[in-house]
Every structure is written in structure tokens, then in C-alpha cells.
Amino acid sequence: MIEKFHEVKRVPRNELDLRMKRFVSIMDKAHPDWEMCAVSGILNMYYLTGTIQDGVVLIERGKSAVLWVRRSFERAGLESEFKDIRYMGSFRDIASAYKKIPETIYLDMAEATLQWYTLLNKQMNFKNVNSVDNVFLSARAVKTPYEIEILERAGAVVHRLLTKEIFNVFSEEMTEAELGAELLTMFIKNGYHGISRFAMRNAETLLGHIGFADSPIYPSVFNGASGVIGLCPAVPVLGSPDIKLKKGDLIYVDVVFGMEGYNTDKTLIYSFGQPQSDEVEEMHKHCLALEKQAVSLMKPGIKPSAVYEAVLQSVKPEFLKRFMGAPGRTVPFLGHGTGLYVDEWPVIANGFDDPLEVGMTIAIEPKIGIEGVGIVGCENTYLITEEGARCITGDSRELILC
């Protein structure tokens, strides 16, 4: 039996209380008649409790929430400042602890599997189930000062790595996979938490999208402007072990850099060995201008859809069919929230009409796909403040000759 453990950094109790209060407040407005929520998703659990366990957070309206843990109850106590952590051998233990089970349970349905819910409901016998996913998206969208401090630290580090340290890594004839491995090692040595979590299905990534020449416009299930061929069809992440860097290639580096669970998103694009054509340079500069336009509009109170429409109107007509991806595979958004997931709310797209709020962190990424060449453009993560959007991942740049 190990008696002494390495001490971990805990999310403070007052921070957890603040998050729970925000969640319950949004829940009260969205579902005035709610009585009980069961939270099983690992990042929703972390958001509320500061730990990830095999268990469930049960929240009763008007009462203190309980984190029920099957494994590891001991680890939960070591990691979490959450007020009420209890051991459960099975869901039967939960059912016996509650005198009244409501007819309707609210679940984070995007995370809970049907098998998990069936096992829970076998003991608790709910009649109806409703989704609480949008409540969590709204709650996580506005960051606390504690969360913002982590994101700002992460943003400063990734800017330094991509504008100073990365040049020591590039070498002719290296493969995409080798570049990805070098960057992953560099990132972890500088505090990266080692994983890029997405809420969307089929969005497994390791570090981000890294590609040479036109490989980033390879067809992808990923709902973004770029894709990645990857290590093999079974593991389409990191980069190809076969595609080698050649003089004149674009190097596309769209990476997530996160610390303590919180992710920033940044893209810089390099030209290896020689400049690109005037046409390619023009497309890239146009993306830089579109980013600046978007940022100038991103103030508290403006609708994300209004930002998207204004920028879309400014895209040069000759670039429209390839804006935000390759022709025929473009995506209808300009940016997205970041946080515990890389793809948080709000999305800068049509249909997102809830106004921007102070404390939101949003990645803006205008990009253009060019057949036979690759992808140009930029991406940075911004914090919405009272004065407007402030970049936390450094600047965007013209194509960087390396």
C-alpha cells in the first residue's frame, strides 16, 4: 500500500462552487421544472468537480450535489475539492440513497451511452429523459478568471513555440509524422497536457492537423477547414509517415495547445525553402484581413451570426468556393469557442444568435484551400472583454519563410 502520493494541483473549492452556481442558474432558466440531473461525461464531471472518475454527479434541485464514485474513490479524494464525494459499488447504492426519484431525469445525452443509462435506470426507474447538453455548453462558454488565467498561459507558450522554437525542427525530407512527433515532444516539455478533446463525434486528433503541401485538403470526416491523412486509415492522426517535406512546400501547422485541461487553438503556415507565388500570398493576406475584420466586430452584445455574415460578405468572390476548405468540402463557420473541449460554444456561424459575452474564448480561423498547393490562412484564440476581443495566442503572420 502506497502511503504517500504525489500532490496534484486541485481546482479550488470556491471555483467549483462558482461553476455549479452558474450551471444551476442556467438550468433554472432553461428548464424551470427540473428536479434531478445525472452527469456522466468526463469533462462535464471535471467542470463541476475537478476530477474525472468512473461515476456520476447527481444534482437535485435545491440540494447539494453528490459525486458518486465507483473507481477510484481514493483518487477522487486526492484530486477534488468537491464537497460531497461518496463511494458506490453499483447504481443500486445511488437508488437507495434517494427517497424520491423524479419521473424525469436530465442527462448529458451527448456523453451518456444507452448502455450506461439502461443500467442507471434499472435501479432508479425514470420514466422520461431530457438533455442537459446545451446547458453545459452555455455554462462552459463563459470562462471564470481561474479558467482565463490557464488559457492565457497556454496561449503565450504556443505563440513562443510556433514563432521561435519550431524552426529548429524543420528539415528537408522529414515526414509529416516525424514533424508531428517532434512538435508533440516539444509541446509536452513546455507544459502541454497531451490530448486534444473534441465534443464532435469522429474527431480524434493528436496535437492537431499537420501537413505538407496539399495533404491538409485530403477528404476528412473532421468538421473543419482542414484534414489530415494521418498514420493510417485506422489511426488518421498526427501526420503521414510517407509524405516528405520538399523545397517549396507549404507547411500547415494547425495545433491545439492546452494546459490543465483548457485548450487554445492556433494556426501558422510556413513556406519551406522558397517563397510562394503572388497568387498564394494574396490569398493568405486576404485571410489575415478577414481575421482582423472579425476581431473588430467581436464585442459583448453582438451576435456570432452577425460576425459571420459580415466577414462572409467581405470574402472576394473568386475565393468564395474555396473559403474554409477545398472546393466542394468547405465548412459553414468562421470560428468556435475553446475551453475544456477544442470545439466549444459559441460558433461563429449562421444560427448562433445568442450575443457574445465577456469571458468567452473564441478561435477565429479564416482559411482558403488551394488545389495542388495546400491551405493558407490563420487562426488565433481570442478572449472577449468589455473593450472587445483580445488575442491570447499571439499574432497572425504572413507566410513564414523557413
C-alpha positions as CSV (number, residue, x, y, z in Angstrom):
1,M,0.0,0.0,0.0
2,I,1.5,3.3,-1.1
3,E,1.1,5.7,1.8
4,K,2.3,8.9,0.2
5,F,1.2,10.2,-3.1
6,H,2.4,13.0,-5.4
7,E,0.4,16.1,-4.6
8,V,-1.7,17.4,-7.5
9,K,-2.9,20.8,-8.2
10,R,-6.6,20.9,-7.3
11,V,-9.3,23.2,-8.7
12,P,-10.2,25.4,-5.7
13,R,-13.4,24.8,-3.8
14,N,-14.7,28.4,-4.5
15,E,-14.1,27.8,-8.2
16,L,-16.2,24.6,-8.2
17,D,-18.9,26.4,-6.3
18,L,-18.9,29.2,-8.8
19,R,-19.3,26.7,-11.7
20,M,-22.1,24.8,-10.0
21,K,-23.9,28.0,-9.3
22,R,-23.7,29.0,-12.9
23,F,-24.8,25.6,-14.1
24,V,-27.9,25.6,-11.8
25,S,-28.8,29.2,-12.7
26,I,-28.8,28.3,-16.4
27,M,-30.7,25.1,-15.7
28,D,-33.4,27.0,-13.8
29,K,-33.9,29.4,-16.7
30,A,-33.8,26.7,-19.4
31,H,-35.9,24.0,-17.6
32,P,-37.9,25.6,-14.8
33,D,-39.5,22.3,-13.7
34,W,-36.3,20.3,-13.5
35,E,-35.7,18.1,-10.4
36,M,-32.6,16.0,-11.0
37,C,-29.6,15.8,-13.3
38,A,-27.2,12.9,-13.7
39,V,-23.9,13.9,-15.2
40,S,-21.6,11.2,-16.6
41,G,-19.5,12.9,-19.3
42,I,-15.9,13.1,-18.1
43,L,-15.4,16.8,-19.0
44,N,-18.8,17.9,-17.6
45,M,-17.8,15.9,-14.4
46,Y,-14.4,17.7,-14.4
47,Y,-16.0,21.1,-14.9
48,L,-18.2,20.6,-11.8
49,T,-15.9,18.5,-9.5
50,G,-12.3,19.0,-10.6
51,T,-11.8,15.2,-11.2
52,I,-12.6,12.5,-13.8
53,Q,-13.8,9.2,-12.4
54,D,-15.9,6.2,-13.1
55,G,-19.1,7.5,-11.6
56,V,-21.8,10.1,-11.8
57,V,-22.6,13.6,-10.4
58,L,-26.2,13.6,-9.2
59,I,-27.7,17.1,-8.8
60,E,-31.0,17.6,-7.0
61,R,-32.7,20.9,-7.3
62,G,-32.4,22.9,-4.1
63,K,-29.9,20.4,-2.6
64,S,-26.2,19.9,-2.6
65,A,-24.9,17.8,-5.5
66,V,-23.1,14.5,-4.9
67,L,-20.2,12.9,-6.8
68,W,-20.8,9.2,-6.7
69,V,-17.6,7.2,-7.5
70,R,-17.1,3.6,-8.3
71,R,-13.4,3.9,-9.2
72,S,-11.3,5.5,-7.9
73,F,-12.9,6.8,-4.8
74,E,-9.5,7.2,-3.3
75,R,-8.2,9.2,-6.3
76,A,-11.3,11.4,-6.2
77,G,-10.4,12.4,-2.7
78,L,-6.9,13.1,-3.6
79,E,-7.8,15.3,-6.6
80,S,-11.0,17.0,-5.8
81,E,-12.2,19.8,-3.5
82,F,-15.8,18.9,-4.2
83,K,-17.9,19.0,-1.0
84,D,-19.7,15.6,-1.2
85,I,-17.9,12.6,-2.6
86,R,-19.4,9.2,-1.9
87,Y,-18.5,5.6,-2.8
88,M,-20.8,3.4,-4.8
89,G,-20.4,-0.2,-5.5
90,S,-23.2,-0.1,-8.1
91,F,-26.1,2.1,-9.2
92,R,-28.2,0.3,-6.6
93,D,-26.3,2.3,-3.9
94,I,-27.4,5.5,-5.5
95,A,-31.0,4.5,-5.7
96,S,-31.2,3.6,-2.1
97,A,-29.8,7.0,-1.0
98,Y,-32.7,9.0,-2.6
99,K,-36.2,8.8,-1.1
100,K,-37.9,10.4,-4.1
101,I,-36.9,9.6,-7.6
102,P,-38.5,12.1,-10.1
103,E,-40.2,10.9,-13.2
104,T,-37.9,12.9,-15.5
105,I,-34.1,12.8,-15.4
106,Y,-31.8,15.3,-17.2
107,L,-28.7,13.8,-18.7
108,D,-25.7,15.0,-20.7
109,M,-27.0,12.8,-23.5
110,A,-24.1,13.5,-25.9
111,E,-21.9,11.7,-23.4
112,A,-24.1,9.1,-21.7
113,T,-24.3,5.8,-23.7
114,L,-27.5,3.9,-24.0
115,Q,-26.0,1.1,-22.0
116,W,-25.0,3.4,-19.2
117,Y,-28.4,4.9,-19.0
118,T,-30.1,1.5,-19.1
119,L,-28.0,0.3,-16.1
120,L,-28.8,3.5,-14.2
121,N,-32.5,3.4,-15.0
122,K,-32.8,-0.2,-14.0
123,Q,-32.2,1.0,-10.4
124,M,-33.8,4.4,-10.5
125,N,-36.8,3.8,-12.8
126,F,-37.1,7.1,-14.5
127,K,-40.0,7.5,-17.0
128,N,-38.6,10.3,-19.1
129,V,-35.2,11.6,-20.1
130,N,-34.3,15.1,-21.3
131,S,-31.0,16.5,-22.5
132,V,-28.9,18.9,-20.5
133,D,-26.1,19.3,-23.1
134,N,-27.0,22.8,-24.2
135,V,-27.0,23.9,-20.6
136,F,-23.4,22.7,-20.2
137,L,-22.4,24.3,-23.5
138,S,-23.8,27.7,-22.2
139,A,-22.2,27.3,-18.8
140,R,-18.7,26.4,-20.1
141,A,-18.8,29.1,-22.8
142,V,-18.2,31.9,-20.3
143,K,-14.9,31.4,-18.5
144,T,-14.1,32.3,-14.9
145,P,-10.9,34.3,-14.0
146,Y,-9.4,31.0,-12.9
147,E,-10.0,29.4,-16.4
148,I,-8.9,32.5,-18.2
149,E,-5.6,32.5,-16.4
150,I,-4.8,29.0,-17.6
151,L,-5.8,29.8,-21.2
152,E,-3.7,32.9,-21.2
153,R,-0.7,30.9,-20.0
154,A,-1.3,28.2,-22.7
155,G,-1.7,30.9,-25.4
156,A,1.6,32.6,-24.5
157,V,3.5,29.3,-24.7
158,V,2.1,28.1,-28.0
159,H,2.9,31.5,-29.6
160,R,6.5,31.3,-28.5
161,L,6.9,27.7,-29.7
162,L,5.4,28.3,-33.1
163,T,7.3,31.6,-33.8
164,K,10.7,30.8,-32.2
165,E,11.3,27.2,-31.3
166,I,9.7,25.4,-34.3
167,F,12.4,26.5,-36.8
168,N,14.9,24.1,-35.2
169,V,12.6,21.2,-36.1
170,F,12.1,21.6,-39.8
171,S,14.3,19.6,-42.1
172,E,14.1,18.6,-45.8
173,E,12.8,15.0,-46.4
174,M,11.3,14.7,-42.9
175,T,7.9,13.2,-42.9
176,E,4.7,14.7,-41.6
177,A,4.6,12.1,-38.8
178,E,8.2,13.0,-37.8
179,L,7.3,16.7,-37.6
180,G,4.2,15.8,-35.5
181,A,6.3,13.7,-33.2
182,E,8.9,16.4,-32.8
183,L,6.2,19.0,-32.0
184,L,4.4,16.7,-29.6
185,T,7.6,16.2,-27.7
186,M,8.3,19.9,-27.7
187,F,4.8,20.8,-26.6
188,I,4.8,18.3,-23.7
189,K,8.2,19.6,-22.5
190,N,6.6,23.0,-22.3
191,G,3.5,22.1,-20.3
192,Y,1.1,20.8,-22.9
193,H,-1.4,18.4,-21.3
194,G,-1.0,15.9,-24.1
195,I,-4.5,15.5,-25.5
196,S,-6.9,17.4,-27.8
197,R,-10.5,16.7,-26.8
198,F,-13.4,17.5,-29.2
199,A,-17.1,17.3,-28.5
200,M,-17.9,16.4,-32.0
201,R,-18.1,12.7,-32.9
202,N,-15.3,11.2,-35.1
203,A,-12.9,14.0,-34.2
204,E,-10.0,12.1,-32.7
205,T,-6.8,14.2,-33.1
206,L,-3.3,14.1,-31.7
207,L,-2.0,17.6,-31.4
208,G,-3.9,18.9,-34.4
209,H,-3.6,19.0,-38.2
210,I,0.0,19.0,-39.5
211,G,0.6,18.6,-43.3
212,F,2.9,19.4,-46.2
213,A,1.8,20.9,-49.5
214,D,-1.8,19.8,-50.3
215,S,-2.2,17.0,-47.8
216,P,-4.3,19.1,-45.4
217,I,-7.1,19.2,-48.1
218,Y,-7.4,15.4,-48.1
219,P,-11.0,14.4,-47.5
220,S,-11.8,14.1,-43.8
221,V,-14.7,13.3,-41.5
222,F,-13.4,16.1,-39.4
223,N,-15.8,19.1,-39.5
224,G,-13.2,21.8,-40.2
225,A,-11.4,23.6,-42.9
226,S,-8.6,21.1,-43.0
227,G,-8.0,17.5,-42.5
228,V,-5.1,15.1,-42.1
229,I,-4.1,11.9,-43.9
230,G,-2.7,10.5,-40.7
231,L,-0.6,7.5,-39.8
232,C,-3.0,5.0,-41.4
233,P,-6.8,4.7,-42.2
234,A,-7.3,3.2,-38.7
235,V,-5.5,6.0,-37.0
236,P,-5.9,9.2,-39.1
237,V,-4.0,11.5,-36.7
238,L,-0.7,13.4,-36.4
239,G,0.5,13.1,-40.0
240,S,1.5,10.8,-42.8
241,P,4.7,8.6,-42.3
242,D,5.1,8.7,-46.1
243,I,4.7,12.3,-47.2
244,K,8.1,14.1,-47.0
245,L,8.9,17.8,-46.8
246,K,10.3,19.3,-50.1
247,K,11.5,22.7,-51.1
248,G,8.6,25.0,-52.0
249,D,6.1,23.1,-49.8
250,L,3.6,24.9,-47.6
251,I,3.8,23.6,-44.0
252,Y,0.4,23.7,-42.4
253,V,0.5,23.7,-38.6
254,D,-2.9,23.9,-37.0
255,V,-2.4,22.8,-33.4
256,V,-4.2,22.7,-30.1
257,F,-2.1,23.7,-27.1
258,G,-3.7,23.2,-23.7
259,M,-2.8,23.3,-20.1
260,E,-4.6,21.8,-17.1
261,G,-7.5,20.7,-19.4
262,Y,-8.0,24.0,-21.2
263,N,-7.3,24.3,-24.9
264,T,-6.2,27.2,-27.1
265,D,-6.2,26.8,-30.9
266,K,-3.7,28.4,-33.3
267,T,-2.6,28.0,-36.9
268,L,0.6,29.3,-38.6
269,I,1.7,28.4,-42.1
270,Y,5.3,28.3,-43.3
271,S,6.8,28.2,-46.7
272,F,9.8,25.8,-46.9
273,G,12.9,26.9,-48.7
274,Q,11.4,29.4,-51.1
275,P,8.5,32.0,-51.3
276,Q,5.1,31.1,-52.7
277,S,3.6,32.6,-55.8
278,D,2.0,36.0,-55.7
279,E,-1.5,34.4,-56.0
280,V,-0.9,32.2,-53.0
281,E,0.5,35.1,-51.0
282,E,-2.6,37.2,-51.9
283,M,-5.0,34.5,-50.7
284,H,-3.1,34.3,-47.4
285,K,-3.1,38.1,-46.9
286,H,-6.8,38.2,-47.6
287,C,-7.3,35.7,-44.7
288,L,-5.3,37.9,-42.4
289,A,-7.5,40.8,-43.3
290,L,-10.7,38.8,-42.7
291,E,-9.4,37.8,-39.3
292,K,-8.9,41.4,-38.4
293,Q,-12.4,42.3,-39.6
294,A,-13.9,39.5,-37.5
295,V,-12.0,40.6,-34.4
296,S,-13.0,44.2,-34.8
297,L,-16.7,43.1,-34.6
298,M,-16.4,40.7,-31.7
299,K,-17.7,42.8,-28.8
300,P,-20.1,41.9,-26.0
301,G,-23.6,42.0,-27.2
302,I,-23.0,41.2,-30.9
303,K,-24.5,38.0,-32.4
304,P,-21.9,35.4,-33.6
305,S,-24.1,35.1,-36.8
306,A,-23.7,38.8,-37.5
307,V,-19.9,38.5,-37.3
308,Y,-20.0,35.5,-39.7
309,E,-22.3,37.2,-42.2
310,A,-20.2,40.4,-42.3
311,V,-17.0,38.5,-42.9
312,L,-18.6,36.3,-45.5
313,Q,-19.7,39.4,-47.4
314,S,-16.1,40.5,-47.5
315,V,-14.6,37.4,-49.0
316,K,-13.5,38.1,-52.5
317,P,-15.9,36.4,-55.0
318,E,-13.1,34.5,-56.6
319,F,-12.2,32.9,-53.3
320,L,-15.7,32.0,-52.1
321,K,-15.8,28.4,-53.4
322,R,-12.7,27.5,-51.5
323,F,-13.2,29.7,-48.4
324,M,-13.0,27.5,-45.3
325,G,-11.8,24.4,-47.1
326,A,-11.3,22.8,-50.5
327,P,-13.9,23.4,-53.2
328,G,-16.8,21.1,-52.5
329,R,-15.7,20.5,-48.9
330,T,-16.0,23.9,-47.3
331,V,-17.5,24.3,-43.8
332,P,-20.1,27.0,-42.9
333,F,-18.4,28.6,-40.0
334,L,-15.6,31.1,-39.2
335,G,-14.6,30.2,-35.7
336,H,-15.6,28.4,-32.5
337,G,-15.4,28.6,-28.7
338,T,-12.5,26.9,-27.0
339,G,-12.1,25.5,-23.4
340,L,-12.2,22.1,-22.0
341,Y,-13.2,21.0,-25.5
342,V,-11.5,22.4,-28.5
343,D,-14.9,23.0,-30.1
344,E,-17.0,24.8,-27.5
345,W,-19.8,27.4,-27.9
346,P,-20.3,29.8,-29.3
347,V,-19.7,29.0,-33.0
348,I,-19.2,31.9,-35.4
349,A,-21.8,30.8,-37.9
350,N,-25.4,31.3,-39.0
351,G,-27.9,30.2,-36.4
352,F,-25.9,31.3,-33.4
353,D,-27.8,34.3,-32.3
354,D,-27.1,34.5,-28.5
355,P,-24.9,37.6,-28.0
356,L,-21.2,37.3,-27.2
357,E,-20.4,37.8,-23.5
358,V,-17.4,38.9,-21.6
359,G,-15.3,35.9,-20.7
360,M,-15.9,33.8,-23.8
361,T,-12.8,32.5,-25.6
362,I,-13.1,32.0,-29.4
363,A,-10.8,30.8,-32.1
364,I,-11.1,32.7,-35.4
365,E,-9.8,30.8,-38.4
366,P,-10.3,32.2,-41.9
367,K,-8.7,29.8,-44.4
368,I,-8.6,29.0,-48.1
369,G,-7.9,25.7,-49.7
370,I,-5.9,25.6,-52.9
371,E,-5.9,22.5,-55.1
372,G,-2.4,21.2,-55.6
373,V,-0.9,23.7,-53.2
374,G,-2.5,23.4,-49.7
375,I,-4.2,25.6,-47.3
376,V,-3.4,29.2,-46.4
377,G,-4.9,31.4,-43.7
378,C,-4.6,31.9,-40.0
379,E,-6.1,31.1,-36.6
380,N,-5.8,32.6,-33.1
381,T,-7.8,32.3,-29.9
382,Y,-9.4,35.5,-28.5
383,L,-10.8,36.5,-25.2
384,I,-14.0,38.6,-25.2
385,T,-13.5,41.6,-22.8
386,E,-15.6,44.7,-22.1
387,E,-13.5,46.5,-24.7
388,G,-13.7,43.8,-27.4
389,A,-11.7,40.8,-28.5
390,R,-8.1,40.4,-27.1
391,C,-5.8,37.8,-28.7
392,I,-4.3,35.3,-26.2
393,T,-2.2,33.3,-28.7
394,G,0.0,36.0,-30.2
395,D,-0.3,37.4,-33.7
396,S,-1.1,36.0,-37.2
397,R,1.6,36.4,-39.8
398,E,2.2,36.4,-43.5
399,L,3.5,33.1,-44.9
400,I,6.7,32.4,-42.9
401,L,9.7,31.6,-45.0
402,C,11.8,28.9,-43.3
